[in-house]
Amino acid sequence: MEEIGGPATVKAFEERLLEVSGSLPKRLRQCADYVAANQDRIAVSTVAEMAEGAGVQPSAFMRFCQIMGFSGFSEMQRLFRDSFVGGWPDYSTRLDRLREKAEGSPSALLAEFVEAGRLSLENLLKTVDPQALDKAVATLSSAHMIHIVGLRRSFPVASYMAYAFEKMGVPAMLHSVVGRLENHHAIRDGDALLAITFSPYSAETIDLVEQVSGRGIPVVAVTDTAVSPLRRFDAIALSVSEVDFGAFRSLSATLCLAITLSVAVGTARQDG
């Protein structure tokens, strides 16, 4: 099960993780699930902290690293320090880089973000599976109530869909976790959950999906990578890949998918 030489890129790491995760024993599967949901923590955590987060002993987490093809945690961490963290610095660093490259004028920024948005929209036709889209629309349009959750960067998308559904007379409820109030008890048989989250994934969103999927409530997920933790809950996954500029990611493609889903569901309910 071990391979010589670890993945050289984060994408290769994700592909390897997807390949091995289904056949791992319980403790190692816990490691895989935790890593898939918390890739942003690998570069800044110790092996003890990662093991604690996964609920396993450090020795088990080291074994997981070896199964992934690395000599140990340090080698796996190096990949994410070079690739993941380097690709997504904090906002102050991102702004500094734009200034250094003299790319910060309003007109230049507009042109660059328009181009990033255009590429993202073109990619959307490649990443969204038409059959999954049809299934998602059928699931949401037949639900008594659509429950929508999307936090942090995903919140504008979730709130827009709640607004669109309300305008079209589609019963929908936005779960915002304001004040740490949880509304999962409002989700009943016959309802559906629409969950929106991207790496680094929202723990609150994942927890809600886990709770309701365990009750047999159908889940439609708008997410990114093939190893998004939402996929392990048998969710109907719609994949979105946003092209970034200066390590800033817009929501061009995500909002396009959101309005597509909203209009398609509204139309289906009227036709039904």
N, C-alpha and C positions, 0 to 999 in steps of 0.2 A: 504494500500500500504506500510505502514511502517512495519518493522520487529523488533523484540526484539533481541538486541545484534547485533553488527556489525560483518562483516566478520573478521576472525581471521588471514587470510593470504592475500597477494597481489593477489594470484591466485583466492581465493574466492571472493575478492573484484571485480576483473575483471569479474567473472562469474555473480555476482550480478548486476554489471553495465550493462552488456549485457542483462540481464533479464528485467531490468526496463526501459532502455533507450527508447525503442520503444513506450512506453505508457505515457511518460512524457509530460507535457505542454511545451510551447515554452521556457519560461525562464529557467525551470529546465533542459530541453534538452540542452540548451546552456551550463549549468553547466556540464552536463554529457559529452558533446563533448569536452569541454575544459580540463576536468580532464583526459579523455581518451588520449588526445594528449600531456598532460603535467604532467604525473604522477611524473616525477622527481622534479617538483616544489612544490609538496604538502608539503614535509618535511621541506622546507626552506622558505615558504611563510606565510604571515598572511591571515586571511580570507578575509580581505579587498583587498589584492593583488590578490587573487584567483578570487574574485567576479569581480574585475575590468577586469581581463584577460578574464573572461567569458562574460563580458558586462552586468552584472546584479547587483542588490543591494546585500549587504552582507546578508540581511535577507533571500533573495532567495537562496543564497548559503548555508546558515545554514539549510534551509528547505531541500535542496538536501542532505546534510549530514545525516539528520534524515531519509529521505527516504531510504538511503543506510544502515540504521540500527544503526547509531551512535547517541550518545547523542548530539553531536555537532562537530564542526570542530576540536577541540583539540584532541578528541578521534580518529578521522579519521587520523589526522596528526601523531599521535603516532604510528599507524600501519605502516606508511611509513618510519618514522624515525627508527623504529626497524627493518623493513624488507627490504625496498627498498634501503634506503641510506646505511644501514649497509651492504647490499649485493654488492653495487657498489661504493666504496670509490674512492677518486681521485688517480691518478697514483702514486704519491709519497707514499701514504699510502699502496697501493698494493705492491709496491716494498719493503717497510719496512717489511710487513708481510711475504713476501717470505724469506727475510734475517733472520727474527726471527726464522723461521721454518727450516732454513738451507736447503731450497729447491731451492736455486738460482744457483747451479752449472749448467754449460751448458748441461751436459749429463742428469742431473735430470730434467731440464726444458724440454729438448727434449722428454724424456719419458712421462712426464706428459701431454705435449701438443699433443703428438701423441695419447695418450689415450683419451683425451678430443675430439680430432678430430674424432677418431673412433666411440665414442659414439654418437657424433653429426651426423655422416653419417648414423649410424643405425637408429637414430630417424627420419631422413629425410624420410625414407620409410613409417613411421607412420603418419607424420604430413602433407605430401603433398597428397591431394585428387587426385587420378588418373583421375577422370572426369574433375576436375578443370584444371589439367595439360593439358589434351587433348584440352580443350576449349581455354586455354591460347595459345597453339601452333597454333591452327586454327585461332585465332584472330590475332596473330602477323604475321603469314605467309601470310595472305590475305591483310595485310595493305600495302598501297602505300609506306608509310615511317614509320619506328619505331622510336619514340622519347624516349630516355632513360634518366631518372633522378635518381640520387643517390648521396647524399652528405655525407660529413664527413666519418664515418666508412663504409658507403655503396659505396663511390666513387670508390674504387678499383674494385668492382663488376660491377658497371655501365660502367666504362672505359674498363674493360675486354670484356664485351658484345659488346660494340661499336667496339672494335678491331676485335672480332670474326666475327661479322656481315659484317664488311668491307672486311675481307679476303674471306668470302663466297659470296660476291657480293649482300648482302642483304642491301637495302637502310635503313640507320639508322643515327640518329643525336643525339649526346650527349649534354645534357643540363647541364652545370656546374655552372651557375650563377656567372662566373668569372667577377669581376668588377661590380657586382650587375646588370649585363645586363640580361634582361629577353627576352627569345626567344619564348614565348608562341604563338606569332602571326604566327610563322612558322608552327604550327600544324594545319593542314587543314582536311576537310572532307575526309574520306577514310583512314586517318592515325590512328595510335594507340599509346598509351603512356604506357611505361613500367616503373613503379615507384618502387624504392627500398628504404625502410626505416625501422628502428627498434627503439624500445624504448631506449632512449628518442627521439621521432620522429622529423624529420626535418620539421620545419614550412614552409620552402620554397618548399619542396616536396609536402606537403599537400596542400599548396596554388595552386600549379600548377595543381594537380589532381582535385581540386575543380573547377578551371577555365575550364579545358577541358571537364570534365565529364558533366558540365552544358551545354556544347555545343553538347552533344551526342557522344563525342569521346570515344571509348572503352578504358578501363584501365586495365592493368594486373599489379597486385601488388605482390611484393615479400616482405613479412613482417613477424611479429612474432605473437603477441597475438591475441586472439579472439576479443579483443576490440580495435585493431589497428584502428586509425581514417580513414585509407584508406578504410576500409570495408563499411563505411557508404555512400560511393560514388558509390555503386553497382559495385565495381571492382572485377575482377576475382582474388581471393586471393590464393596465394601459401604460405603456412606457413612453416617457418624455425625456429628451436629452437637450438641454439648453446650452447653446454655444456662448462662451463667456468672452468678455473684452476686459483686459486689465484685471482679471480675476473677479470681475463683477458679473453676476448672472442675472439676466432679466427673466421675465415670465411670459415672453412673447408666445412661445409654443404652448405653454401650459394653459394660458388664458384662451388660446384658440381652441384647444381641446375642451376646455371648460364650456365655452359657448356652444360648441358642437354637441356635447352631451346634453346641455340644458335644452337646446332647441329640439334635438332628436327625441328626448324624453317627453317634452311638452307636446310635440306633434303626435307621438305614439299614444299618449293618454287621450288626446282629443279624438283620434281615429278609433280608439278602442271603445 
